[in-house]
Amino acid sequence: MQFNNNIKVRIRGKYATAVTKAILDLGFSVVQASDVIMSRFNLGVDNSAPNVTIKDSGKVPGGLVFMGDCDAVNEALSGFLRVIEYRALVWRSVVPLHRVVMGVIKGETGNGYVVDMGGTDAELRGFPGYYRVGDVIPMYVMRTRVLPKDIIMVMPGVRVDTHYVSIFPGSGNVLFSSHIKDPETKSTLLEVGLRYVNGLRGYSIKWRSSAQFLNREEAVKEVEYAVRVLNEVEVRSRGSEPYTVLQDGECIVEVILGGDAKIILDNMRNSVMPTIIGHHTYKTFRRNTALLDLVEALLSHCSDRVGFSSEFMRQLMSGRYRVGIVHIRPNGDVLRLGVADVLRLEPSEIVLVRRLRDGGYLDGLGIPKAEGDLAITCTSLGSNYLIHVYTDGSLRPKGIYANVNTPVEFTGSNILYVDLAVDVVKAWDSGEVRVVDYDEYMSYVKMGIIPQRIQDRVSDVMRELQTNIGKLGEDCLRRARDLMG
C-alpha cells in the first residue's frame, strides 16, 4: 500500500521511539522531533507544522491518540494499524473537533438546546429563550465525542483553525498554547496578535503550539491568512443551507492497544536501541523508569533478549503479596477491580484471591453474594482469558466466570487487560454453560471498533471456554486450595 509521503507527523509520549520507527518506515515525515529522537534516528531539524500528532492517550492507560487533518489522520492510522497487525480497538471522533456547520435547533433542554449537525445531535448550553426550534445558525464544535461517554458540545458562531493560529468568538484576547514557553517568542506573537485582534470585533486569537517556530514575518502571514478565511466563512454562513460544512475541523482517534500490540512496538523499539519485551507495558503507569533504564543498559551486553526479558519479568513479579487488577472496557472505561492477594505470581501462572463485598449478585450468575465470599482468579501472561471461581469463605464453590480479553499484561504492580465484553459463565453444580453480554460485544463489532483479527481470536477463545470452562474452573480452585494450604 502506498502512503502520502507529504504527510508530516509529530510524535510524543512513551511510545515515541517505536512509533517514530514505524512512521518513518511507512514513508511519512517526522517533524518537531525531540532532541532524543533526532539523535536516535539521525534526523535533521524540521519544525514545520504537523498534519498529524500522535501522543499518549489521556483517557485510556497505555493507549494512543491520533489527531489532526482528517485525511492525514486516516492515512497515518491505516499504516500504523498495519504495523501492529490490527491488534487494537479503535474509536474515531463522531464529528471533527472545531468543525463549523450550519446547525438546526432541534429542541430545548433544561439548560440549552439540542442541535442537529446533520445526522448527529450536539448540546448547545446556555442562551435560554434566544433560539427557536427550526432556527438555522452557524455552530462550531467545541468538544467532540470519541469514546461513548464523551459529549458533543457546540457554540454559536464561526471559527477558523490553521496549523498555527485559531480565531474564535471571544472578547478580543490574544492567547497562547501552553507549549509556547519562550518569553521572547510570546512577546513577538503577542505583538502580532494585538495588531489584528482589535480589528476583529467579537473574536479572540490563540497561537497554537507550532507558532513557537515562526518568525515575525511568518506570524503576520499566518494571521492574515486566517483572517481572510474567517471573512470568507462569515460570508458563506449568511446564506448557506442547513448542515452545510463551512470549515472542517480536526479528527481525533483513540487507539486502545492490546498487550500483543505493545510487544510489536517493543520489538520495533529494539531495532533502534536495546529494549526488553514488556517495555511499554511496564511504562503504562510509571513516570520514573530508572529501573527500566538500568535493565536495558545491561541488555545491551546480553545476546539472549528473550531470556533476559523473561527473567526481568519473573523478578518483577516475585515477592509481591498483593497486586491490582485493571480492567479496561471496550468503551475506554477503566475499572479497578481492587487489590488481590497473591497466591502465585509468575509469568506462566497467576493465581489471585479477592474478598467480595456483601450484597448484590455474582456477575452473570445471578447468585447472591454473601459475607466472606471469595473470587479466585487464574490466568497467565499473554492469556486471552481469566478464570474467576466464586466461593464462600470456606472455599466451597458457587460458580465460574470466564472473562475474554486481550493478552494479559503485568505493569509491575497491576494485572492489566482490555475486556472484550463477552464472557462465559457456569454455576458450579449446573451443566449449563452460558455466554453473556454477546450482544454488547457484537455492538462493538458492528461499529467497527473491534478488528477482524481480534474477532477471530475471540471466536477461538469462546469455543475453548464453552467446552472446557468446567475443567478450567476445577483446576483453578484446586490450585488455589493447594497454595492456601
Stockholm file with secondary structure:
# STOCKHOLM 1.0

chainA/1-485         MQFNNNIKVRIRGKYATAVTKAILDLGFSVVQASDVIMSRFNLGVDNSAPNVTIKDSGKVPGGLVFMGDCDAVNEALSGFLRVIEYRALVWRSVVPLHRVVMGVIKGETGNGYVVDMGGTDAELRGFPGYYRVGDVIPMYVMRTRVLPKDIIMVMPGVRVDTHYVSIFPGSGNVLFSSHIKDPETKSTLLEVGLRYVNGLRGYSIKWRSSAQFLNREEAVKEVEYAVRVLNEVEVRSRGSEPYTVLQDGECIVEVILGGDAKIILDNMRNSVMPTIIGHHTYKTFRRNTALLDLVEALLSHCSDRVGFSSEFMRQLMSGRYRVGIVHIRPNGDVLRLGVADVLRLEPSEIVLVRRLRDGGYLDGLGIPKAEGDLAITCTSLGSNYLIHVYTDGSLRPKGIYANVNTPVEFTGSNILYVDLAVDVVKAWDSGEVRVVDYDEYMSYVKMGIIPQRIQDRVSDVMRELQTNIGKLGEDCLRRARDLMG
#=GR chainA/1-485 SS CCCCTTCEEEECSTTHHHHHHHHHHTTCEECSCCHHHHHHHTCCCCCCCCSEEEEECSSSTTCEEEEEEHHHHHHHHHHHHHHTTTCEEEEECSSCBTCEEEEEEEEEETTEEEEESSSCEEEEECCTTTCCTTCEEEEEEEECCSSTTCCCEEEESCCEECSSEEEEESSSCEEECTTCCCHHHHHHHHHHHHHHHTTSTTEEEEECGGGGGCCHHHHHHHHHHHHHHHHHHHHHHTTCCTTCEEECCEEEEEEEECHHHHHHHHHHHHTTSCCCTTHHHHTSSCSCCHHHHHHHHHHTTCSCHHHHHHHHHHHHHTTCSEEEEEEECTTSCEEEEEEEEEEEEETTEEEEEEECCSSSBCTTTCCBCCTTCEEEEEECTTCSEEEEEEECTTCCEEEEEEEEESCCEECSSEEEEEEEEEEEEEETTCCCCEEESHHHHHHHHHTTCSCHHHHHHHHHHHHHHHHHHHHHHHHHHHHHHHHHC
#=GC SS_cons         CCCCTTCEEEECSTTHHHHHHHHHHTTCEECSCCHHHHHHHTCCCCCCCCSEEEEECSSSTTCEEEEEEHHHHHHHHHHHHHHTTTCEEEEECSSCBTCEEEEEEEEEETTEEEEESSSCEEEEECCTTTCCTTCEEEEEEEECCSSTTCCCEEEESCCEECSSEEEEESSSCEEECTTCCCHHHHHHHHHHHHHHHTTSTTEEEEECGGGGGCCHHHHHHHHHHHHHHHHHHHHHHTTCCTTCEEECCEEEEEEEECHHHHHHHHHHHHTTSCCCTTHHHHTSSCSCCHHHHHHHHHHTTCSCHHHHHHHHHHHHHTTCSEEEEEEECTTSCEEEEEEEEEEEEETTEEEEEEECCSSSBCTTTCCBCCTTCEEEEEECTTCSEEEEEEECTTCCEEEEEEEEESCCEECSSEEEEEEEEEEEEEETTCCCCEEESHHHHHHHHHTTCSCHHHHHHHHHHHHHHHHHHHHHHHHHHHHHHHHHC
//
